[in-house]
């Protein structure tokens, strides 16, 4: 896999303020979407769906054939499935700090 592309965030703005964001990691053949967050007062009003679609389009246009991601809220999995995702099972999430060269 090629993970050399820059990673970053897509943001949704309303009247100059950031109201939501999604983390993306470009890769070939597989990319990854990380955290997706929207301010509570904008939930169920479209920004999350727009961010997810924009991330998918950006990753596809950058050469990714597929995308991975994790959903922490079980209520959202049916929505992801309706949008074409495949539920691959339960996952355990981990974090490990990596040493940096000085």
C-alpha positions as CSV (number, residue, x, y, z in Angstrom):
1,X,0.0,0.0,0.0
2,X,1.1,3.5,-0.7
3,X,0.5,5.9,2.3
4,X,2.7,8.7,1.1
5,X,-0.1,11.1,0.3
6,X,-0.7,13.9,2.8
7,X,-3.4,13.4,5.3
8,X,-5.7,16.0,6.6
9,X,-9.2,17.2,7.4
10,X,-12.2,18.4,5.4
11,X,-14.3,20.9,7.2
12,X,-17.9,22.1,6.9
13,X,-18.4,25.8,7.5
14,X,-21.5,27.9,8.2
15,X,-21.3,31.7,8.2
16,X,-17.5,31.5,8.6
17,X,-17.5,29.1,11.5
18,X,-16.4,25.4,11.4
19,X,-19.4,23.3,12.2
20,X,-18.0,19.9,11.3
21,X,-15.0,18.0,10.2
22,X,-13.8,14.6,8.9
23,X,-10.3,13.2,9.0
24,X,-8.9,11.6,5.9
25,X,-5.8,9.6,5.1
26,X,-5.2,9.2,1.4
27,X,-3.7,5.8,0.3
28,X,-3.6,3.5,-2.6
29,X,-5.3,1.2,-3.1
30,X,-7.1,1.8,0.2
31,X,-7.7,5.0,2.0
32,X,-9.1,5.7,5.5
33,X,-11.6,8.0,7.0
34,X,-11.2,8.8,10.7
35,X,-13.1,11.0,13.0
36,X,-16.3,12.6,11.8
37,X,-17.8,15.3,14.1
38,X,-20.5,17.9,13.7
39,X,-21.6,20.4,16.3
40,X,-24.8,19.1,18.0
41,X,-27.1,21.8,16.8
42,X,-26.2,20.8,13.1
43,X,-26.8,17.1,13.6
44,X,-29.3,15.5,11.2
45,X,-29.2,18.7,9.0
46,X,-26.8,17.5,6.3
47,X,-23.2,18.5,7.2
48,X,-22.2,14.9,8.3
49,X,-23.5,13.4,5.1
50,X,-21.9,16.1,3.0
51,X,-18.6,15.6,4.7
52,X,-18.7,11.8,4.2
53,X,-19.6,12.2,0.5
54,X,-16.9,14.8,-0.1
55,X,-14.3,12.6,1.6
56,X,-15.3,9.6,-0.6
57,X,-15.1,11.7,-3.7
58,X,-11.7,13.2,-2.8
59,X,-10.3,9.8,-2.0
60,X,-11.6,8.2,-5.1
61,X,-10.3,11.1,-7.2
62,X,-6.8,10.6,-5.6
63,X,-6.7,7.0,-6.8
64,X,-8.1,5.0,-3.8
65,X,-10.2,2.0,-4.8
66,X,-11.7,1.5,-1.3
67,X,-11.9,3.2,2.0
68,X,-11.8,1.9,5.6
69,X,-13.3,3.5,8.7
70,X,-14.7,2.8,12.1
71,X,-18.1,3.7,13.5
72,X,-18.2,4.1,17.2
73,X,-22.0,4.7,17.4
74,X,-23.8,1.4,16.6
75,X,-26.9,3.4,15.5
76,X,-24.9,4.7,12.5
77,X,-23.9,1.4,11.0
78,X,-27.2,0.8,9.2
79,X,-26.8,4.2,7.5
80,X,-23.2,3.3,6.4
81,X,-24.6,0.0,5.0
82,X,-27.3,1.8,3.1
83,X,-24.5,4.0,1.6
84,X,-22.7,0.9,0.3
85,X,-20.4,0.0,3.3
86,X,-19.8,-3.6,4.4
87,X,-20.0,-4.4,8.1
88,X,-16.8,-6.5,8.8
89,X,-17.5,-7.2,12.5
90,X,-16.6,-5.8,15.8
91,X,-13.1,-4.2,16.2
92,X,-10.9,-3.4,19.2
93,X,-9.4,0.0,18.9
94,X,-5.9,0.7,20.1
95,X,-3.5,3.6,20.4
96,X,0.3,3.4,20.7
97,X,2.6,6.4,21.0
98,X,5.5,6.2,18.5
99,X,9.0,7.5,19.4
100,X,10.2,10.5,17.4
101,X,13.7,11.0,16.2
102,X,15.2,14.2,17.7
